[in-house]
Amino acid sequence: MTRRTERVGTVIQRSLSEFLQRQVSDPRLGFFTLSTVNTTPDLSQAKIGVSVMGSEEEKASTLEALTDLAPRLRKHLSGILQTRIVPKLIFELDRNLDHGFRIDKLLLDIERGEKPANDDE
C-alpha cells in the first residue's frame, strides 16, 4: 500500500465512522466498527473491514445495511475526498475479533486445566 492510499483509507475510515454514528439511523445496523480500509492503487475500490458484535444474523443484517447505504456513503465522501475518483465501497466482515475471542477462550481453558472445547464439533 502506498502512502497516498493509506492516507485516503484513513480519511475514508474516519469520515464514514463519524457519518454513520451521527447521520444514519438504520435499525439493521448492530454494534459495529469499521476496522480496516484497503484501497486499490487507482482508488477505484475501497474494501472496508467491519467488525460486528452479535449473532451471525446480526452480522449479516449489518453488512446488508452497510451495502445498501454504500451509494449514500460514497456521495458523502465525494464532498470530503480531494480526489478525482471516489472509490466504490465494498464492505466485508472482519472476523479478527471472533478469532481473538476464540484464542482467549482456549487460553483460559488451558489455564484452568480443562481440555479446550472444539467449536467444530
C-alpha positions, 0 to 999 in steps of 0.5 A: 500500500502506498502512502497516498492510499493509506492516507485516503483509507484513513480519511475514508475510515474516519469520515464514514465512522463519524457519518454513520454514528451521527447521520444514519439511523438504520435499525439493521445496523448492530454494534459495529466498527469499521476496522480496516480500509484497503484501497486499490492503487487507482482508488477505484475500490475501497474494501472496508473491514467491519467488525460486528458484535452479535449473532451471525444474523446480526452480522449479516443484517449489518453488512446488508445495511452497510451495502445498501447505504454504500451509494449514500456513503460514497456521495458523502465522501465525494464532498470530503475526498480531494480526489478525482475518483471516489472509490466504490465501497465494498464492505466485508466482515472482519472476523479478527475479533471472533478469532481473538475471542476464540484464542482467549477462550482456549487460553483460559481453558488451558489455564484452568486445566480443562481440555479446550472445547472444539467449536467444530464439533 
